[in-house]
Amino acid sequence: MTGFDTLKRNGEFRRLYGRGRSFVHPLLVTYVGRSRGGAIRIGVTTGKKIGNAVRRNRARRVIMAAFRACLPQVKPGCDLVFVARTRTPGAKSTEIRAVMQRQLREAGLWRNGDETASD
């Protein structure tokens, strides 16, 4: 799989918040659910607690960069919502990638094979 789709509608986010499994870390919260198709769909949420618009945008960019690095190892057919925490804007994408990889492994969405990030 070379790409992913994005979640845009409030209902899609709310479905994952309500019915999805969550994995919590001080840098990132991940909600996982089954996709209504065969594609990987993701959404990124940053609340006002994160800071001003610059900090929220940085948090989104860092999360997206980490996910793009993990994408080849993610199994298709899942919806993911990543929620930024207050420490996210200050973290590097490699730190976020390691946390994301651990959370995706716990969720059973990580393909076994080549490791792209070390724990």
PyMOL CGO cylinders between C-alpha atoms (Angstrom):
from pymol import cmd
from pymol.cgo import CYLINDER

trace = [
    CYLINDER, 0.00, 0.00, 0.00, 1.50, 3.30, -1.02, 0.3, 1, 1, 1, 1, 1, 1,
    CYLINDER, 1.50, 3.30, -1.02, -0.94, 5.79, 0.41, 0.3, 1, 1, 1, 1, 1, 1,
    CYLINDER, -0.94, 5.79, 0.41, -3.72, 6.55, 2.78, 0.3, 1, 1, 1, 1, 1, 1,
    CYLINDER, -3.72, 6.55, 2.78, -6.96, 8.51, 2.93, 0.3, 1, 1, 1, 1, 1, 1,
    CYLINDER, -6.96, 8.51, 2.93, -7.89, 11.07, 5.55, 0.3, 1, 1, 1, 1, 1, 1,
    CYLINDER, -7.89, 11.07, 5.55, -10.83, 11.16, 7.92, 0.3, 1, 1, 1, 1, 1, 1,
    CYLINDER, -10.83, 11.16, 7.92, -12.64, 14.46, 7.56, 0.3, 1, 1, 1, 1, 1, 1,
    CYLINDER, -12.64, 14.46, 7.56, -16.14, 14.12, 8.98, 0.3, 1, 1, 1, 1, 1, 1,
    CYLINDER, -16.14, 14.12, 8.98, -16.96, 14.58, 12.62, 0.3, 1, 1, 1, 1, 1, 1,
    CYLINDER, -16.96, 14.58, 12.62, -18.98, 11.35, 12.62, 0.3, 1, 1, 1, 1, 1, 1,
    CYLINDER, -18.98, 11.35, 12.62, -15.96, 9.34, 11.53, 0.3, 1, 1, 1, 1, 1, 1,
    CYLINDER, -15.96, 9.34, 11.53, -13.89, 10.73, 14.40, 0.3, 1, 1, 1, 1, 1, 1,
    CYLINDER, -13.89, 10.73, 14.40, -16.73, 10.21, 16.91, 0.3, 1, 1, 1, 1, 1, 1,
    CYLINDER, -16.73, 10.21, 16.91, -17.17, 6.59, 15.79, 0.3, 1, 1, 1, 1, 1, 1,
    CYLINDER, -17.17, 6.59, 15.79, -13.54, 5.86, 16.62, 0.3, 1, 1, 1, 1, 1, 1,
    CYLINDER, -13.54, 5.86, 16.62, -13.67, 7.76, 19.91, 0.3, 1, 1, 1, 1, 1, 1,
    CYLINDER, -13.67, 7.76, 19.91, -16.72, 5.76, 20.95, 0.3, 1, 1, 1, 1, 1, 1,
    CYLINDER, -16.72, 5.76, 20.95, -16.10, 2.29, 19.54, 0.3, 1, 1, 1, 1, 1, 1,
    CYLINDER, -16.10, 2.29, 19.54, -12.39, 2.19, 18.78, 0.3, 1, 1, 1, 1, 1, 1,
    CYLINDER, -12.39, 2.19, 18.78, -9.57, 0.94, 20.97, 0.3, 1, 1, 1, 1, 1, 1,
    CYLINDER, -9.57, 0.94, 20.97, -7.28, 3.57, 22.43, 0.3, 1, 1, 1, 1, 1, 1,
    CYLINDER, -7.28, 3.57, 22.43, -3.58, 3.50, 23.20, 0.3, 1, 1, 1, 1, 1, 1,
    CYLINDER, -3.58, 3.50, 23.20, -2.23, 6.28, 25.41, 0.3, 1, 1, 1, 1, 1, 1,
    CYLINDER, -2.23, 6.28, 25.41, 1.26, 7.73, 25.78, 0.3, 1, 1, 1, 1, 1, 1,
    CYLINDER, 1.26, 7.73, 25.78, 2.38, 11.17, 27.06, 0.3, 1, 1, 1, 1, 1, 1,
    CYLINDER, 2.38, 11.17, 27.06, 3.31, 12.16, 23.48, 0.3, 1, 1, 1, 1, 1, 1,
    CYLINDER, 3.31, 12.16, 23.48, 0.41, 10.64, 21.52, 0.3, 1, 1, 1, 1, 1, 1,
    CYLINDER, 0.41, 10.64, 21.52, -3.00, 9.00, 21.85, 0.3, 1, 1, 1, 1, 1, 1,
    CYLINDER, -3.00, 9.00, 21.85, -4.05, 6.59, 19.10, 0.3, 1, 1, 1, 1, 1, 1,
    CYLINDER, -4.05, 6.59, 19.10, -7.60, 5.38, 18.42, 0.3, 1, 1, 1, 1, 1, 1,
    CYLINDER, -7.60, 5.38, 18.42, -7.93, 2.32, 16.19, 0.3, 1, 1, 1, 1, 1, 1,
    CYLINDER, -7.93, 2.32, 16.19, -10.96, 0.86, 14.46, 0.3, 1, 1, 1, 1, 1, 1,
    CYLINDER, -10.96, 0.86, 14.46, -11.88, -1.16, 11.41, 0.3, 1, 1, 1, 1, 1, 1,
    CYLINDER, -11.88, -1.16, 11.41, -12.17, 0.68, 8.13, 0.3, 1, 1, 1, 1, 1, 1,
    CYLINDER, -12.17, 0.68, 8.13, -15.33, 0.57, 6.09, 0.3, 1, 1, 1, 1, 1, 1,
    CYLINDER, -15.33, 0.57, 6.09, -13.20, -0.26, 3.08, 0.3, 1, 1, 1, 1, 1, 1,
    CYLINDER, -13.20, -0.26, 3.08, -9.82, -1.79, 2.46, 0.3, 1, 1, 1, 1, 1, 1,
    CYLINDER, -9.82, -1.79, 2.46, -7.81, 1.41, 2.75, 0.3, 1, 1, 1, 1, 1, 1,
    CYLINDER, -7.81, 1.41, 2.75, -5.90, 2.94, 5.63, 0.3, 1, 1, 1, 1, 1, 1,
    CYLINDER, -5.90, 2.94, 5.63, -7.64, 6.12, 6.76, 0.3, 1, 1, 1, 1, 1, 1,
    CYLINDER, -7.64, 6.12, 6.76, -6.17, 8.51, 9.31, 0.3, 1, 1, 1, 1, 1, 1,
    CYLINDER, -6.17, 8.51, 9.31, -7.14, 11.67, 11.13, 0.3, 1, 1, 1, 1, 1, 1,
    CYLINDER, -7.14, 11.67, 11.13, -5.08, 13.98, 13.32, 0.3, 1, 1, 1, 1, 1, 1,
    CYLINDER, -5.08, 13.98, 13.32, -6.58, 16.02, 16.14, 0.3, 1, 1, 1, 1, 1, 1,
    CYLINDER, -6.58, 16.02, 16.14, -4.93, 18.86, 18.02, 0.3, 1, 1, 1, 1, 1, 1,
    CYLINDER, -4.93, 18.86, 18.02, -6.87, 20.74, 20.67, 0.3, 1, 1, 1, 1, 1, 1,
    CYLINDER, -6.87, 20.74, 20.67, -6.37, 24.25, 21.96, 0.3, 1, 1, 1, 1, 1, 1,
    CYLINDER, -6.37, 24.25, 21.96, -4.54, 22.88, 25.01, 0.3, 1, 1, 1, 1, 1, 1,
    CYLINDER, -4.54, 22.88, 25.01, -1.58, 22.29, 22.68, 0.3, 1, 1, 1, 1, 1, 1,
    CYLINDER, -1.58, 22.29, 22.68, -1.05, 26.03, 22.22, 0.3, 1, 1, 1, 1, 1, 1,
    CYLINDER, -1.05, 26.03, 22.22, -1.46, 28.61, 19.49, 0.3, 1, 1, 1, 1, 1, 1,
    CYLINDER, -1.46, 28.61, 19.49, -1.93, 27.82, 15.80, 0.3, 1, 1, 1, 1, 1, 1,
    CYLINDER, -1.93, 27.82, 15.80, 1.81, 27.53, 15.17, 0.3, 1, 1, 1, 1, 1, 1,
    CYLINDER, 1.81, 27.53, 15.17, 2.24, 24.85, 17.86, 0.3, 1, 1, 1, 1, 1, 1,
    CYLINDER, 2.24, 24.85, 17.86, -0.88, 22.96, 16.73, 0.3, 1, 1, 1, 1, 1, 1,
    CYLINDER, -0.88, 22.96, 16.73, 0.30, 22.94, 13.12, 0.3, 1, 1, 1, 1, 1, 1,
    CYLINDER, 0.30, 22.94, 13.12, 3.75, 21.76, 14.17, 0.3, 1, 1, 1, 1, 1, 1,
    CYLINDER, 3.75, 21.76, 14.17, 2.16, 18.93, 16.16, 0.3, 1, 1, 1, 1, 1, 1,
    CYLINDER, 2.16, 18.93, 16.16, 0.14, 17.86, 13.10, 0.3, 1, 1, 1, 1, 1, 1,
    CYLINDER, 0.14, 17.86, 13.10, 3.21, 18.00, 10.84, 0.3, 1, 1, 1, 1, 1, 1,
    CYLINDER, 3.21, 18.00, 10.84, 5.30, 15.93, 13.25, 0.3, 1, 1, 1, 1, 1, 1,
    CYLINDER, 5.30, 15.93, 13.25, 2.56, 13.28, 13.59, 0.3, 1, 1, 1, 1, 1, 1,
    CYLINDER, 2.56, 13.28, 13.59, 2.08, 13.08, 9.80, 0.3, 1, 1, 1, 1, 1, 1,
    CYLINDER, 2.08, 13.08, 9.80, 5.84, 12.76, 9.20, 0.3, 1, 1, 1, 1, 1, 1,
    CYLINDER, 5.84, 12.76, 9.20, 6.04, 9.94, 11.74, 0.3, 1, 1, 1, 1, 1, 1,
    CYLINDER, 6.04, 9.94, 11.74, 3.07, 8.16, 10.16, 0.3, 1, 1, 1, 1, 1, 1,
    CYLINDER, 3.07, 8.16, 10.16, 4.52, 8.40, 6.65, 0.3, 1, 1, 1, 1, 1, 1,
    CYLINDER, 4.52, 8.40, 6.65, 7.66, 6.67, 7.94, 0.3, 1, 1, 1, 1, 1, 1,
    CYLINDER, 7.66, 6.67, 7.94, 5.52, 3.90, 9.50, 0.3, 1, 1, 1, 1, 1, 1,
    CYLINDER, 5.52, 3.90, 9.50, 3.09, 3.53, 6.57, 0.3, 1, 1, 1, 1, 1, 1,
    CYLINDER, 3.09, 3.53, 6.57, 4.83, 0.66, 4.71, 0.3, 1, 1, 1, 1, 1, 1,
    CYLINDER, 4.83, 0.66, 4.71, 4.52, -1.54, 7.81, 0.3, 1, 1, 1, 1, 1, 1,
    CYLINDER, 4.52, -1.54, 7.81, 0.88, -0.75, 8.67, 0.3, 1, 1, 1, 1, 1, 1,
    CYLINDER, 0.88, -0.75, 8.67, -1.70, -3.38, 7.75, 0.3, 1, 1, 1, 1, 1, 1,
    CYLINDER, -1.70, -3.38, 7.75, -4.50, -2.07, 5.50, 0.3, 1, 1, 1, 1, 1, 1,
    CYLINDER, -4.50, -2.07, 5.50, -8.17, -1.94, 6.43, 0.3, 1, 1, 1, 1, 1, 1,
    CYLINDER, -8.17, -1.94, 6.43, -8.00, 0.28, 9.51, 0.3, 1, 1, 1, 1, 1, 1,
    CYLINDER, -8.00, 0.28, 9.51, -9.06, 3.73, 10.63, 0.3, 1, 1, 1, 1, 1, 1,
    CYLINDER, -9.06, 3.73, 10.63, -6.64, 5.61, 12.87, 0.3, 1, 1, 1, 1, 1, 1,
    CYLINDER, -6.64, 5.61, 12.87, -7.03, 8.85, 14.79, 0.3, 1, 1, 1, 1, 1, 1,
    CYLINDER, -7.03, 8.85, 14.79, -3.94, 10.38, 16.35, 0.3, 1, 1, 1, 1, 1, 1,
    CYLINDER, -3.94, 10.38, 16.35, -4.51, 12.93, 19.12, 0.3, 1, 1, 1, 1, 1, 1,
    CYLINDER, -4.51, 12.93, 19.12, -1.68, 15.30, 19.97, 0.3, 1, 1, 1, 1, 1, 1,
    CYLINDER, -1.68, 15.30, 19.97, -0.77, 15.80, 23.62, 0.3, 1, 1, 1, 1, 1, 1,
    CYLINDER, -0.77, 15.80, 23.62, 0.78, 18.89, 25.20, 0.3, 1, 1, 1, 1, 1, 1,
    CYLINDER, 0.78, 18.89, 25.20, 4.32, 17.48, 24.76, 0.3, 1, 1, 1, 1, 1, 1,
    CYLINDER, 4.32, 17.48, 24.76, 3.85, 16.62, 21.07, 0.3, 1, 1, 1, 1, 1, 1,
    CYLINDER, 3.85, 16.62, 21.07, 4.95, 19.94, 19.48, 0.3, 1, 1, 1, 1, 1, 1,
    CYLINDER, 4.95, 19.94, 19.48, 8.29, 19.80, 21.29, 0.3, 1, 1, 1, 1, 1, 1,
    CYLINDER, 8.29, 19.80, 21.29, 9.05, 16.24, 20.18, 0.3, 1, 1, 1, 1, 1, 1,
    CYLINDER, 9.05, 16.24, 20.18, 10.89, 15.13, 17.07, 0.3, 1, 1, 1, 1, 1, 1,
    CYLINDER, 10.89, 15.13, 17.07, 9.19, 12.94, 14.49, 0.3, 1, 1, 1, 1, 1, 1,
    CYLINDER, 9.19, 12.94, 14.49, 11.56, 10.06, 15.34, 0.3, 1, 1, 1, 1, 1, 1,
    CYLINDER, 11.56, 10.06, 15.34, 10.32, 10.07, 18.94, 0.3, 1, 1, 1, 1, 1, 1,
    CYLINDER, 10.32, 10.07, 18.94, 6.71, 10.14, 17.79, 0.3, 1, 1, 1, 1, 1, 1,
    CYLINDER, 6.71, 10.14, 17.79, 7.46, 7.38, 15.26, 0.3, 1, 1, 1, 1, 1, 1,
    CYLINDER, 7.46, 7.38, 15.26, 8.79, 5.09, 18.00, 0.3, 1, 1, 1, 1, 1, 1,
    CYLINDER, 8.79, 5.09, 18.00, 5.68, 5.68, 20.13, 0.3, 1, 1, 1, 1, 1, 1,
    CYLINDER, 5.68, 5.68, 20.13, 3.41, 5.22, 17.11, 0.3, 1, 1, 1, 1, 1, 1,
    CYLINDER, 3.41, 5.22, 17.11, 5.15, 1.98, 16.16, 0.3, 1, 1, 1, 1, 1, 1,
    CYLINDER, 5.15, 1.98, 16.16, 4.70, 0.61, 19.69, 0.3, 1, 1, 1, 1, 1, 1,
    CYLINDER, 4.70, 0.61, 19.69, 1.01, 1.55, 19.70, 0.3, 1, 1, 1, 1, 1, 1,
    CYLINDER, 1.01, 1.55, 19.70, 0.38, 0.02, 16.27, 0.3, 1, 1, 1, 1, 1, 1,
    CYLINDER, 0.38, 0.02, 16.27, 2.11, -3.19, 17.39, 0.3, 1, 1, 1, 1, 1, 1,
    CYLINDER, 2.11, -3.19, 17.39, -0.14, -3.33, 20.46, 0.3, 1, 1, 1, 1, 1, 1,
    CYLINDER, -0.14, -3.33, 20.46, -3.16, -2.87, 18.20, 0.3, 1, 1, 1, 1, 1, 1,
    CYLINDER, -3.16, -2.87, 18.20, -2.03, -5.73, 15.96, 0.3, 1, 1, 1, 1, 1, 1,
    CYLINDER, -2.03, -5.73, 15.96, -1.65, -3.50, 12.91, 0.3, 1, 1, 1, 1, 1, 1,
    CYLINDER, -1.65, -3.50, 12.91, 2.11, -3.79, 12.46, 0.3, 1, 1, 1, 1, 1, 1,
    CYLINDER, 2.11, -3.79, 12.46, 3.40, -6.16, 9.79, 0.3, 1, 1, 1, 1, 1, 1,
    CYLINDER, 3.40, -6.16, 9.79, 6.23, -8.38, 10.94, 0.3, 1, 1, 1, 1, 1, 1,
    CYLINDER, 6.23, -8.38, 10.94, 9.34, -7.99, 8.86, 0.3, 1, 1, 1, 1, 1, 1,
    CYLINDER, 9.34, -7.99, 8.86, 11.84, -5.21, 8.44, 0.3, 1, 1, 1, 1, 1, 1,
    CYLINDER, 11.84, -5.21, 8.44, 12.01, -2.79, 11.35, 0.3, 1, 1, 1, 1, 1, 1,
    CYLINDER, 12.01, -2.79, 11.35, 11.85, 0.89, 10.33, 0.3, 1, 1, 1, 1, 1, 1,
    CYLINDER, 11.85, 0.89, 10.33, 12.27, 2.36, 13.80, 0.3, 1, 1, 1, 1, 1, 1,
    CYLINDER, 12.27, 2.36, 13.80, 14.01, 0.97, 16.82, 0.3, 1, 1, 1, 1, 1, 1,
    CYLINDER, 14.01, 0.97, 16.82, 12.38, 0.85, 20.25, 0.3, 1, 1, 1, 1, 1, 1,
]
cmd.load_cgo(trace, "trace")
